[in-house]
Amino acid sequence: MSITPLPRPVIAKVPTSTKVRLKICYLVVLNKKFLTLLASDLLLQIEQALSQIGKRDQSEPHCNTVDHSLS
């Protein structure tokens, strides 16, 4: 994951009665591997929560592997 600051916006001249607020914006670039790992972790947490409240059928196959070879 990388955080890249965006270039400064061009500021036009505005009447003095107008309040201008400048915000620094960051573009967060997420790659496929990061999103896959995040989804895998969330799936595990959801399965654990459902198991704790007894909603998950124990006969269902448990999915604990994720193919990280996304191309």
SULJO-V47513 format. One line per field, one symbol per residue. ss: DSSP state (a for helix, b for strand, c for the rest). phi: phi as a letter, one per 20 degrees, with the letter a starting at -180 (. if undefined). A space follows every 10 residues. Layout:
ss=???
phi=???
//
This chain:
ss=cbbbbccccc cccccccccc cccccbbbbc caaaaaaaaa aaaaaaaaaa aacccccccc cccccccccc c
phi=.cddffffff defcgffeed ddcedceeed efffffffff ffffffffff ffemeeffef feecdcfeef c
//
